[in-house]
Amino acid sequence: MVHEVVVVVFDGVQSLDVTGPLEVFAGAAFASGSGYRVRTASLGGGAVVASSGVGLVPSVALERVGRVDTLVVPGGAGTREEQPELVGWLRGHAWGVGRVASVCTGAFLLAEAGVLDGLRATTHWAFCERLGREYPSVRVEPDPIFVREGRVVTSAGVTAGIDMALALVEEDLGRRVALEVARHLVVFLRRPGNQAQFSTHLSVQAAQREPLREVQHWIAEHPEGDLSVGALAERVGLSPRQFARVFAREVGCTPGRYVERVRVETARRLLEEGEAPVVAVARRCGFASAEVMRRAFVRALGCAPARYRERFRSGAA
């Protein structure tokens, strides 16, 4: 039996939220010789205009989609406006769908429809706080690129929808098909759902002054180096006190805090990708000892490095 995939579209939708998963499922249908039938659908079946200004002509009206095995609800600026008819449709039909998935701020539409009540969920990192505030019954997880709770899957911003769709294809049709699609799209197969949404560079400000921006890049490229305030200040020709003050004002956190975040992020990646002992990872990331790294992990992630690696490998991180 062909697996029916329907991607909802509406005015103000983020076009990549639509086309990313769409290309994955369509590619899987081609690679498998069948597998999926992929359609786009809007209320009434009319054309919509994406937030980028691109016009999208859906395949079918939502009211006439029939059986749906996977329903994908994308995000975009349109989710920040009232969508009572679409939310009403989701409230009445999402429960009869085999699997419901959202991309980016599409999670807000599912939350408004009650689909996420009592579940873990994620969305674009910039909107996680708002999602939790407006829908307190949803257990928002700001870090993962996608979260699976039974038949409901929510993904982070924009391109994370591709990772989520690849995971669903692997689940449905096997790793070979998913790998073929990933190769065709020239993407990874696949970033694990528990991988972090964004890097330290995205989560803090970029300094206005070019010398300070260069220092930020230096820190990222040399986490094992001497990243003391004195050494960093010398690189930009400032006194340690002046450097610390200017850095905090322009970046939004102290140099020490920024360095620790970069080192934790680098250590996370090494723990996720390899089998190096924790002591070796600590040394490569510039931590004075494994114990110093452990304390930094607990502050940032709430668990020790070894536990983080264990949870990541099991899919629970």
Secondary structure, DSSP 8 states (H G I E B T S, - for coil): --EEEEEE--TT--HHHHHHHHHHHHHHHHHHSSSEEEEEEEGGG--EE-TTS-EE--SEEGGG----SEEEE--SGGGGS--HHHHHHHHHHGGGSSEEEE-TTHHHHHHHTTTTTTSEE---GGGHHHHHHH-TTSEE-SSBSEEEETTEEEE-STTHHHHHHHHHHHHHH-HHHHHHHHHHHT--S---TTSBSS-HHHHS---SSHHHHHHHHHHHH-TTS---HHHHHHHHT--HHHHHHHHHHHHSS-HHHHHHHHHHHHHHHHHHH----HHHHHHHTT-SSHHHHHHHHHHHHSS-HHHHHHHHHHT--
